[in-house]
Amino acid sequence: MLTALTVLVAVGDVSITAGNWPLLSEEAVAVHGFPFVTGAAVGSAAMGALIVSRYARHPIGWLLCLTGFAGSISLLTEAYSFWVLKYDGPGPRSLGSIAGWTAVLLGGQLILGALAIMYLVAPDGHFLSRRWRIAGIATLVGLGSWTAGQFTVSPTEFEIDMQRVGPVGAVLFTAGMLLTVGGLIAATVSMFRRLRLSRGVQRQQLRLIAVSVLLAVMGLVWLLGVQLFNGGQQTWAASLPLFVSYFCLPVLFAIAVLRYRLYDIEVIINRAVILAVGTVFAAIGYTGLVVAVAAVVNTQTSGFWLSLFATSLVALAFQPLRRRVVRFANRLAYGARALPYEALADFSRRLTETPSPRTLLPVVAEAAGRAVSAASSSAVLRVPRAGDVQEHWPAGAPDQEPEYDVPVRHGGDTLGSIGVTMPKGRRLRAVDERLLHDLADQTAQAFRNTAIEAELAEHVAALDRTAQALTESRRRIIAADDAARRQLESAISREVLPHLDTMPAQLGSLSIAASGSAALDELEQLVTRTNTALESLRELTRGVFPTQLARSGLVPALRSHVARTSPGATLHVGPSADRRFSARVEAAVYFCCVEALRAGSGSAEVDLLTTGQDLVVRIRGFARDEVDVPAIVDRVEAVGGSPSLDDGDVLSIIVPLGEGESATPGLRAGSVVTA
C-alpha cells in the first residue's frame, strides 16, 4: 500500500514538474531532482516493501519505505509550491507556502537522517555495538533540531527559494545539519568496520551497501563544498552527484538482494514477476481479442459468448508462455547463474529413470556443475566390495581433486560424494553450498538404490563364480574317481591277477596227478602265491581308505604311510595335535598328505600342529609340479578349510576344528616319526 501511494505521488510530481519546467532543464534536474530523486524514492519504497513483506519488523525495510514515501511527498509539495508561487498555479499563495514548508520538512534533511540510521544498523537491523548507539542518538537529535528550526518559520509566509529564519532558527538549523552530517559520517565508519569484519557472502552484500553510503557522503560533501563557492546555488555541478548517489541506493540494494541473496526475498520477486507478467498478458490478450472479434462480427454476437471465447483463447495461449515467464522470473530473482530450483526439479525428473551407475553418475555430475556454474564437477559412488565408481562433467574433464566436496549420506552411511571446482576468481557461495547439499539429499536415495543394485549384481556374479567352481569341482571329482578306478584296476591286474591267473589250471592238474611229495610241494606253492595275491590286494585297498586311519586316527595312519612309502620323510607332531579329530577332518588331512608325499623327495617334512581352534598342516620338500592341487583344494574346502601354496614350495593347510572334537590320546605329543 505504501509503495502504491509512493508511485501515485511520484506520478503527480512528474505531472506538475512537467508543467513548471522542461523535464531536462537545470531547474527540473539540478534543483528539483528529476528523474534521480523521483526514481530513488520509488525504488526505495519498493525495496522496503519487499523486505517488510519478508520480515515485518525489519528496520531496514521500514526506513527504506520512510525515505521513499517522505521523498515523494517532498517532491510533490515542492513542485506544487513552485507552481503556485512562481507560475500562478491553482490555489492560494498561502497554500503554496505551506506546501513549500512541508517539502523542506520532509525533504533532504529527513532523508539524510534516515539514511544515516539505516547505514548504522544495516544489514541485520542492529548496531555494530552499544557505543554506536551514540551516533544514532546524535542523528535523531540533529533531526529534532532541524525540525524545531523549521517550526520557527511561519508556514503561510514560507518561500522555498528564499528562506528567512531568525537567530534561534539559524542555530537550530546549523546544529541539526552538523549532527546529521556527523551521524552520516559515523554511519560510514561503522559500515566500513562491518565490512572489514565480514567474510564470504556477507562481505559481498556489505560491499554494495558500503558503496552506496560512500557515494551519499561524497555527494553531500561535494554539494556543501560547491555551494560555499557559488553562494548556495543548486546547479548542475553542485546537485547532480548527490542526486545520482541517492538514485544508486535502491539499485545497489537490489543488486545485493538479487545477486547475493540479501534478506532472502528472491522468492517474492520471482512470484511477483510471474503474477505481473501473467496479469498483463491476460489483460492485453483478453481486451485485444474482445475488441478485434467484436469489430469483425460487427457486435452481432452475444457479449457472453464473446467473453467466454476470449477467455478460453487467452488461457490456451498463456500455457506455452508460462515456462518462459517462469524462467525469466527465476533468472531475475536468482541471477545469471544456473537456476537452482529448475535444476533441482529437472534433476528429480531425471532420477525417476533409475539409471545404472554408469548413467546415473554423469547425470548427477552435470546437475551439480550446472546448478552452481562450476568449471568442472564429479560424482563418486561407493559400491561395497566393488570399489568406487566415478564420473566427471564435462566429458573429458581432468581427473583431479575437487575444490569443494559434499558427501552423499543415507542414514548414517556415506554412499558417495559430489565435488565441484569453481572457475578461477570465483568462490562457492553459501547459497550454492546449500544447493549442493539439497542436491546430495535428493541423490542419496538414488545412490542407495544403485549401490544395492550393484551389490546384488556383485553377489550374483559371485554366485555364478561359485556355481562354476562347484561345476568344475564335480568334474574333477568325477575325473579323479574314474582315474582312481582305472588306477585300482591296473594295479590289481598288475599286482594280484598274475598270481591267480594260472591257479585254476594248476588246481585241476593237482587233482588228477598222483599223490606224493611233488603234489605237496606244488600245493605249498599255490598257497604261497595265494598269500602273495592277498597281501598285494591288502596293500592296494590300504591306499583306498586305510583301516588304520579309522581305527587308530590321523597320526598313526600318517606315521605308517610315511614309514612304508616315503623313506627319509619326517613327520613332526606339535603339542595337542596327537589326538583324534572328526572322521571328515582326519580323512581330508590324511589324503592331502598322501597326495603331497606321493610327489615328495627323500627329505620331505610334514608338520602337524593346532593353533587355537584350527588344525594346521605344513608340508615341505615335495615336487610342486607333480601335485594334484585342485584335488587338495577340493578336499580341504569340503571341510571348511583353506589351503595355500607359497613360492617356497610350502603347502599350508588350515582346517577349523569343531567344539566337540574328541581327544583320544595316541602318540606322545611333540613326537617325531622318521622313516
C-alpha positions in Angstrom: 0.0 0.0 0.0 2.8 2.5 0.9 4.6 1.7 -2.3 1.5 2.2 -4.3 0.9 5.6 -2.7 4.6 6.5 -3.4 4.1 5.7 -7.0 0.9 7.7 -7.3 2.6 10.7 -5.5 5.6 10.4 -7.8 3.3 10.4 -10.9 1.6 13.6 -9.6 5.0 15.2 -9.0 6.2 14.4 -12.6 3.0 15.8 -14.0 3.3 19.1 -12.1 7.1 19.3 -12.8 6.5 18.9 -16.5 4.1 21.8 -16.3 6.6 24.0 -14.5 9.8 23.4 -16.5 11.1 21.2 -19.3 12.0 17.9 -17.7 15.6 18.0 -18.7 16.2 21.7 -17.7 18.5 22.7 -14.9 15.5 23.7 -12.7 13.9 20.2 -13.1 17.1 18.2 -12.7 19.6 20.1 -10.6 17.0 21.9 -8.3 14.1 19.6 -8.2 16.0 16.3 -8.6 14.1 14.8 -11.6 14.5 11.9 -12.5 17.1 10.8 -9.9 15.3 11.7 -6.7 12.0 10.5 -8.1 13.4 7.1 -9.2 15.2 6.8 -5.8 12.0 7.5 -3.9 10.0 4.9 -5.8 12.8 2.3 -5.8 13.5 2.8 -2.0 9.8 2.3 -1.2 9.6 -0.8 -3.4 12.7 -2.4 -1.9 11.5 -1.5 1.6 8.1 -3.1 0.9 9.8 -6.3 -0.3 11.9 -6.5 2.8 8.9 -5.8 5.1 6.9 -8.4 3.3 9.5 -11.0 4.3 10.4 -9.6 7.7 7.5 -7.5 9.1 9.6 -5.8 11.8 12.9 -5.3 10.0 14.0 -1.7 10.5 15.9 -1.5 7.1 12.6 -2.2 5.3 10.7 0.5 7.2 13.5 3.0 6.8 13.6 2.5 3.1 9.8 2.9 2.9 10.1 6.0 5.0 12.7 7.6 2.8 10.8 6.7 -0.3 7.4 7.9 0.8 8.7 11.1 2.5 10.9 11.9 -0.5 7.9 11.5 -2.9 5.7 13.8 -0.7 8.6 16.3 -0.5 8.9 16.3 -4.3 5.2 16.7 -4.9 4.8 19.6 -2.4 7.9 21.3 -3.7 6.6 21.1 -7.3 3.2 22.4 -6.2 4.8 25.2 -4.2 6.8 26.4 -7.3 3.7 26.0 -9.4 1.6 28.2 -7.2 4.2 30.8 -6.1 6.1 31.2 -9.4 3.8 30.1 -12.2 0.4 31.1 -10.7 -0.9 27.6 -10.3 -4.3 26.8 -8.8 -4.7 27.6 -5.1 -3.9 30.5 -2.8 -0.4 31.6 -2.2 -0.6 30.6 1.4 -1.3 27.0 0.3 1.8 27.2 -1.9 3.9 28.4 1.1 2.6 25.6 3.3 3.5 23.1 0.5 7.0 24.5 0.3 7.3 24.4 4.1 6.2 20.8 4.1 8.7 20.0 1.3 11.6 21.3 3.4 10.3 19.5 6.5 10.1 16.1 4.7 13.0 16.7 2.3 16.7 16.3 2.2 17.4 16.6 6.0 14.9 13.9 6.9 16.2 11.6 4.2 19.8 12.1 5.2 19.0 11.3 8.8 17.0 8.2 7.9 19.9 7.1 5.7 22.4 7.6 8.5 20.4 5.5 10.9 19.8 2.8 8.2 23.5 2.6 7.5 24.3 2.3 11.2 22.1 -0.8 11.6 22.5 -2.4 8.1 22.2 -5.1 7.2 20.8 -7.0 10.2 18.9 -4.2 11.9 21.3 -3.9 14.9 24.1 -1.5 15.8 27.6 -2.8 15.4 28.0 -2.4 19.2 26.3 -0.5 22.0 28.6 2.6 21.7 27.4 3.1 18.1 24.0 3.9 19.5 25.5 7.3 20.4 25.8 8.0 16.7 22.1 7.1 16.2 21.0 9.3 19.1 23.1 12.2 17.7 21.4 11.8 14.3 17.9 11.8 15.9 18.9 14.9 17.9 20.0 16.5 14.7 16.7 15.7 13.0 14.8 17.1 16.0 16.9 20.3 16.0 16.3 20.7 12.3 12.6 20.1 12.7 12.4 22.6 15.6 14.2 25.2 13.4 11.7 24.6 10.7 8.8 25.2 13.1 10.3 28.6 13.9 9.4 29.7 10.4 5.7 30.5 9.6 4.3 28.0 7.1 2.0 30.5 5.5 4.8 33.0 4.8 7.4 30.5 3.7 9.1 30.9 0.4 11.0 27.8 -0.7 13.7 29.6 -2.7 14.2 32.4 -0.3 14.1 31.2 3.3 14.1 33.8 6.1 15.0 32.5 9.6 15.6 34.2 12.9 18.7 33.7 15.1 17.1 30.8 17.0 16.1 29.1 13.8 19.6 29.6 12.4 21.2 28.0 15.5 18.8 25.1 15.3 19.3 24.6 11.6 23.1 24.7 11.9 23.1 22.3 14.9 20.8 19.9 13.1 22.9 20.0 9.9 26.1 19.3 11.8 24.7 16.5 13.9 23.0 14.9 10.9 26.2 15.1 8.8 28.2 13.8 11.7 25.8 10.8 12.0 26.2 10.1 8.3 30.0 10.1 8.7 29.7 7.8 11.7 27.5 5.5 9.7 30.1 5.4 7.0 32.8 4.4 9.5 30.5 1.8 11.1 29.7 0.3 7.7 33.4 0.0 6.7 34.2 -1.5 10.1 31.5 -4.1 9.4 32.9 -4.7 6.0 36.4 -5.4 7.5 35.0 -7.9 10.0 32.7 -9.7 7.5 33.5 -12.8 5.5 32.1 -14.7 2.5 28.8 -13.8 1.0 28.1 -11.2 3.8 31.2 -9.3 2.7 29.8 -9.2 -0.9 26.5 -7.8 0.5 28.1 -5.2 2.7 30.4 -4.1 -0.1 27.5 -2.9 -2.1 25.9 -1.1 0.8 29.2 0.5 1.7 29.5 1.8 -1.9 26.1 3.4 -1.5 26.9 5.1 1.8 30.3 6.3 0.4 28.6 7.7 -2.6 26.0 9.5 -0.4 28.7 11.1 1.8 30.8 12.1 -1.2 27.7 13.6 -2.9 26.8 15.6 0.2 30.3 16.8 0.8 30.5 17.8 -2.8 27.2 19.8 -2.6 28.3 21.7 0.5 31.7 22.4 -1.0 30.4 23.7 -4.2 27.8 25.8 -2.5 30.5 27.5 -0.4 31.8 29.0 -3.6 28.7 29.7 -5.6 26.6 31.4 -2.9 24.5 28.4 -2.0 23.0 27.9 -5.5 21.9 24.5 -6.6 23.4 24.0 -10.1 24.3 21.0 -12.3 27.7 20.8 -10.8 26.5 21.1 -7.2 23.5 18.9 -7.0 23.9 16.2 -9.6 26.5 14.0 -7.7 24.3 13.9 -4.6 21.1 13.0 -6.6 22.9 10.3 -8.6 24.3 8.8 -5.4 20.7 8.8 -3.9 19.4 7.1 -7.1 22.1 4.4 -6.7 20.8 3.5 -3.2 17.9 1.3 -4.3 19.9 0.0 -7.3 22.8 -1.2 -5.1 20.3 -2.7 -2.6 18.6 -4.5 -5.4 21.9 -6.0 -6.6 22.7 -7.1 -3.1 19.2 -8.7 -2.8 19.2 -10.4 -6.2 22.8 -11.4 -6.7 24.0 -12.0 -3.1 20.6 -13.1 -1.6 20.4 -10.3 1.0 17.2 -10.8 3.1 16.3 -13.9 1.0 13.4 -12.1 -0.8 14.2 -13.6 -4.2 11.1 -15.9 -4.0 8.8 -12.9 -3.5 10.4 -11.2 -6.5 10.0 -14.4 -8.5 6.3 -14.8 -7.8 5.7 -11.0 -8.2 7.2 -11.0 -11.7 5.2 -14.1 -12.7 2.0 -12.6 -11.4 2.7 -9.2 -13.1 3.5 -10.7 -16.5 0.6 -13.1 -16.3 -1.8 -10.3 -15.4 -0.5 -8.0 -18.2 -0.7 -10.8 -20.8 -4.2 -11.8 -19.7 -5.5 -8.2 -19.7 -3.9 -7.3 -23.1 -4.9 -10.6 -24.7 -8.5 -10.5 -23.4 -9.0 -6.9 -24.3 -7.4 -7.2 -27.8 -9.4 -10.3 -28.6 -12.7 -8.8 -27.5 -12.1 -5.7 -29.5 -10.9 -7.5 -32.5 -13.6 -10.1 -32.6 -16.3 -7.6 -31.9 -15.1 -5.5 -34.8 -15.0 -8.5 -37.1 -18.5 -9.7 -36.3 -19.8 -6.1 -36.0 -21.2 -6.7 -32.5 -23.8 -9.2 -33.7 -22.7 -11.9 -31.3 -23.8 -12.1 -27.7 -21.3 -10.5 -25.3 -21.3 -13.5 -23.0 -20.2 -15.9 -25.8 -17.6 -13.4 -27.0 -16.1 -13.1 -23.5 -16.1 -16.8 -23.0 -14.3 -17.3 -26.3 -11.7 -14.7 -25.5 -11.1 -16.1 -22.0 -10.6 -19.6 -23.3 -8.3 -18.5 -26.1 -6.1 -16.4 -23.7 -5.9 -19.3 -21.2 -4.8 -21.7 -24.0 -2.2 -19.1 -25.3 -0.7 -18.5 -21.9 0.2 -22.1 -21.2 3.1 -22.2 -23.7 4.2 -18.8 -22.5 4.2 -19.9 -18.8 7.5 -21.7 -18.9 9.3 -18.8 -20.5 7.8 -16.4 -18.0 8.8 -18.6 -15.1 12.3 -18.9 -16.5 12.6 -15.1 -16.9 11.3 -14.6 -13.3 13.8 -17.1 -12.0 16.7 -15.5 -13.8 15.7 -12.1 -12.5 15.3 -13.4 -8.9 18.3 -15.8 -8.8 20.8 -14.2 -11.0 22.7 -15.1 -14.2 23.9 -18.5 -12.8 22.1 -21.7 -13.4 18.6 -21.6 -12.0 18.7 -23.7 -8.8 15.1 -24.6 -8.4 14.7 -25.6 -12.1 18.0 -27.5 -11.9 16.6 -29.5 -8.8 13.3 -30.1 -10.5 14.9 -31.3 -13.7 17.3 -33.4 -11.8 14.4 -35.0 -9.9 12.7 -35.9 -13.1 15.8 -37.5 -14.5 16.3 -39.5 -11.3 12.9 -41.2 -11.8 14.5 -43.2 -14.7 16.5 -45.2 -12.0 19.6 -45.5 -14.2 22.6 -47.7 -13.7 25.8 -46.3 -12.0 27.4 -45.5 -15.4 24.4 -43.4 -16.4 23.4 -42.0 -13.0 26.7 -40.5 -12.1 27.1 -38.4 -15.3 23.6 -37.0 -14.6 24.5 -36.1 -11.0 27.8 -34.5 -12.0 26.2 -32.4 -14.8 23.3 -31.3 -12.5 25.8 -30.2 -9.8 28.1 -28.4 -12.2 25.3 -26.5 -14.0 23.5 -25.6 -10.8 26.5 -23.7 -9.3 28.1 -22.7 -12.7 31.2 -24.8 -11.9 34.1 -25.2 -14.2 34.0 -29.0 -13.6 32.2 -31.4 -11.3 32.4 -35.1 -10.3 30.2 -37.7 -8.7 31.5 -40.7 -6.8 29.5 -43.8 -5.8 31.0 -46.2 -3.3 29.9 -49.8 -4.1 30.7 -52.3 -1.3 33.2 -54.9 -2.4 33.4 -53.4 -5.8 35.3 -50.2 -5.3 34.4 -46.6 -6.2 32.7 -45.6 -9.4 33.5 -42.0 -10.5 32.3 -39.8 -13.4 33.2 -36.2 -14.4 31.4 -33.3 -16.1 32.0 -32.0 -18.7 33.1 -35.0 -20.7 36.9 -35.1 -20.9 37.4 -33.0 -17.7 40.7 -33.9 -16.0 40.6 -36.3 -13.1 41.6 -34.0 -10.3 40.6 -33.5 -6.7 37.6 -31.1 -6.5 37.8 -27.8 -4.6 34.6 -28.4 -2.8 33.3 -31.8 -1.8 29.8 -32.6 -0.4 29.2 -36.1 1.0 26.1 -38.1 0.0 24.7 -39.8 3.1 21.7 -42.0 3.7 21.1 -42.6 7.4 24.5 -43.0 8.9 26.1 -44.4 5.8 28.3 -42.4 3.4 27.3 -43.6 -0.1 29.5 -41.3 -2.2 30.2 -37.6 -2.8 29.6 -34.7 -5.2 32.5 -32.4 -5.9 32.8 -29.2 -7.8 35.6 -27.0 -9.0 34.8 -23.3 -9.5 36.2 -21.1 -12.2 39.3 -19.1 -11.3 38.4 -16.0 -9.3 35.1 -17.4 -8.1 34.3 -19.0 -4.8 31.4 -21.2 -3.8 28.8 -19.0 -2.1 26.7 -20.1 0.9 23.6 -20.4 -1.2 25.5 -22.6 -3.7 26.7 -24.8 -0.9 23.1 -25.2 0.4 22.1 -26.1 -3.2 24.7 -28.8 -3.4 23.6 -30.2 0.0 20.0 -30.2 -1.4 21.2 -32.0 -4.5 23.1 -34.5 -2.3 19.9 -35.2 -0.3 18.0 -35.8 -3.5 20.7 -38.0 -4.8 21.1 -40.1 -1.6 18.1 -42.4 -2.3 19.2 -42.9 -5.9 22.7 -43.7 -4.8 21.3 -46.1 -2.2 19.3 -47.9 -4.8 22.1 -48.0 -7.3 24.6 -49.3 -4.6 22.2 -52.0 -3.6 21.7 -52.9 -7.3 25.4 -53.0 -7.9 26.0 -55.0 -4.7 23.3 -57.5 -5.8 24.9 -57.7 -9.2 28.2 -58.5 -7.5 26.6 -61.2 -5.4 25.0 -62.7 -8.5 28.4 -62.7 -10.2 30.0 -64.3 -7.1 27.3 -66.9 -7.0 27.9 -67.6 -10.7 31.6 -68.0 -10.0 30.8 -70.3 -7.1 28.5 -72.3 -9.2 31.1 -72.5 -11.9 33.7 -73.6 -9.3 31.3 -76.2 -8.0 30.7 -77.5 -11.5 34.5 -77.7 -12.1 34.9 -79.4 -8.7 32.3 -82.0 -9.6 34.0 -82.6 -12.9 37.3 -83.0 -11.1 35.8 -85.4 -8.5 34.3 -87.5 -11.3 37.6 -87.4 -13.2 39.5 -88.3 -10.1 37.1 -91.1 -9.3 37.4 -92.5 -12.8 41.2 -92.2 -12.6 41.2 -93.9 -9.2 39.1 -96.7 -10.6 41.4 -97.1 -13.6 44.4 -97.0 -11.3 43.0 -99.6 -9.0 42.0 -101.8 -11.9 45.5 -101.5 -13.4 47.1 -102.2 -10.0 45.0 -105.3 -9.5 45.8 -106.5 -13.0 49.5 -105.9 -12.4 49.9 -107.0 -8.8 47.2 -109.5 -8.0 45.9 -111.2 -11.2 49.4 -112.7 -12.2 49.3 -114.8 -9.0 45.7 -116.0 -9.7 45.5 -116.4 -13.5 47.2 -120.0 -13.7 45.8 -121.2 -10.3 42.6 -122.9 -11.7 44.6 -124.9 -14.2 47.2 -125.8 -11.6 44.5 -126.9 -9.2 42.9 -129.1 -11.9 46.2 -130.8 -12.7 46.9 -131.3 -9.0 43.6 -133.3 -8.5 44.5 -135.5 -11.5 48.1 -136.1 -10.6 49.1 -138.8 -8.3 49.6 -138.0 -4.6 53.0 -137.8 -3.3 55.7 -135.3 -2.2 55.6 -133.5 -5.6 51.9 -132.8 -5.0 52.6 -131.4 -1.6 55.3 -129.1 -2.9 53.0 -127.8 -5.7 50.2 -127.3 -3.2 52.6 -125.3 -1.0 53.5 -123.1 -3.9 49.8 -122.4 -4.6 49.3 -121.4 -1.0 52.3 -119.1 -1.2 51.0 -117.5 -4.4 47.6 -117.1 -2.9 49.0 -115.3 0.2 51.1 -113.1 -2.0 48.0 -112.1 -4.0 46.1 -111.4 -0.8 49.0 -109.3 0.5 49.1 -107.3 -2.7 45.3 -106.8 -2.6 45.6 -105.7 1.0 48.3 -103.1 0.1 46.1 -101.8 -2.7 43.0 -101.4 -0.6 45.0 -99.7 2.1 45.6 -96.8 -0.3 41.8 -96.5 -1.0 40.9 -96.0 2.7 43.3 -97.4 5.2 41.7 -99.3 8.1 44.3 -97.9 10.5 43.0 -94.3 9.9 39.5 -95.3 11.1 40.8 -97.5 13.9 43.8 -95.5 15.3 43.4 -91.9 14.0 45.4 -89.4 11.9 48.8 -89.5 13.4 49.3 -93.3 13.5 48.0 -93.6 9.9 50.4 -90.9 8.7 53.2 -92.5 10.5 52.5 -95.8 9.0 52.3 -94.3 5.5 55.5 -92.3 5.9 57.4 -95.4 7.2 56.0 -97.6 4.4 56.1 -95.4 1.3 58.4 -92.3 1.9 61.9 -93.2 3.0 63.6 -90.2 4.5 60.4 -88.2 5.0 59.8 -86.7 8.5 56.6 -86.2 10.4 56.6 -83.6 13.2 53.6 -83.7 15.6 53.1 -80.5 17.6 51.6 -80.1 21.1 47.9 -81.0 21.4 47.9 -82.4 17.8 48.3 -86.0 18.9 44.6 -86.7 19.3 41.6 -87.9 17.4 39.6 -85.5 15.2 36.4 -85.9 13.4 36.4 -88.5 10.7 35.9 -85.9 7.9 38.9 -83.8 9.1 41.2 -86.9 9.5 40.3 -88.2 6.1 40.8 -84.8 4.4 44.2 -84.1 6.0 45.4 -87.7 5.5 44.7 -87.9 1.8 46.1 -84.4 1.3 49.3 -85.5 2.9 49.3 -88.7 0.9 48.9 -86.8 -2.3 51.7 -84.4 -1.4 54.1 -87.1 -0.3 53.4 -89.1 -3.5 55.3 -86.4 -5.3 57.8 -85.9 -2.5 61.6 -86.1 -2.4 63.7 -88.0 0.1 63.7 -85.1 2.5 60.0 -84.2 2.7 58.8 -82.8 6.0 55.2 -82.8 7.4 54.4 -80.6 10.4 51.1 -81.3 12.2 50.0 -78.8 15.0 47.0 -77.0 16.4 46.6 -73.2 16.8 43.6 -72.2 18.7 40.6 -73.8 17.1 42.5 -74.7 13.9 44.4 -77.8 12.7 47.5 -76.6 10.8 49.5 -78.9 8.4 52.6 -77.7 6.6 54.4 -79.9 4.0 57.8 -79.1 2.6 60.2 -80.7 0.1 57.7 -82.1 -2.5 57.6 -81.8 -6.2 55.2 -78.9 -6.8 54.5 -79.7 -10.5 53.5 -83.3 -9.7 50.9 -82.5 -7.0 47.2 -82.6 -7.9 46.5 -79.1 -6.4 42.8 -79.0 -7.4 42.2 -82.3 -5.6 43.8 -81.0 -2.5 41.7 -77.8 -2.7 38.5 -79.7 -3.1 39.2 -81.9 -0.1 40.2 -79.0 2.2 37.4 -76.7 1.2 34.9 -79.6 1.7 35.6 -79.5 5.5 35.7 -75.7 5.6 39.5 -75.3 5.4 41.8 -73.2 3.3 44.9 -74.4 1.5 47.8 -72.1 0.4 51.0 -72.7 -1.6 53.7 -70.1 -1.3 56.7 -69.5 -3.5 59.0 -71.6 -1.3 57.1 -74.8 -2.1 55.4 -74.9 1.3 51.9 -76.3 1.3 49.9 -75.0 4.2 46.5 -76.4 5.2 44.3 -74.8 7.9 41.2 -76.7 8.9 38.8 -75.3 11.6 38.0 -77.8 14.4 34.6 -78.2 15.8 33.8 -77.7 19.5 33.0 -81.4 20.0 36.3 -82.9 18.7 37.3 -86.0 20.6 40.7 -86.1 22.2 41.7 -89.8 22.4 45.5 -90.0 23.2 47.7 -91.5 20.6 51.4 -90.9 20.2 53.3 -88.7 22.6 52.8 -85.0 21.9 55.7 -83.5 20.0 56.9 -86.8 18.8 58.9 -87.1 15.5 58.5 -90.2 13.3 61.2 -90.7 10.7 61.1 -93.5 8.1 
